[in-house]
């Protein structure tokens, strides 16, 4: 995960393909996480249409988030959260809703969603890397909320 954008990135394509080789969503994930949401969208739409699972619908929402269709992704994640209340998947969906708000620069709503995800993960004794991910996202968002004049500088990628 990129600590500035809070979005996943692929660092080693071969390792990624090896880890997700069995996953029907691999082509979508690879294009999305490689920064090519416009190429991922038709694949994600086909997958979510053929198999409208919560995961596939969430993946389409992530693609559309990265295409700037924030309102659509917020509505979709809100519906998916309602469908997942009380399940182990609920925390993941709150985390992703937070990322939608974060990308849309609605930091108060992002912080709220990340806080809910963190609370659920702590309550459910989730794996430490999931708890750490929620903590990082919440801290990053709170930093942006506490320093409005620095928002633009904090959002930009570091120059090499």
WOLINTA-V11712 format. One record per helix or strand of 3 or more residues. SS is the DSSP state (hx for helix, st for strand). FROM is the first residue (numbers start at 0). TO is the last residue. If there is no record, write none. Layout:
# WOLINTA-V11712
((SS FROM TO) (SS FROM TO))
This chain:
# WOLINTA-V11712
((hx 12 19) (hx 25 32) (hx 36 49) (hx 53 65) (hx 69 83) (hx 88 102) (hx 106 122) (hx 127 145) (hx 147 154))
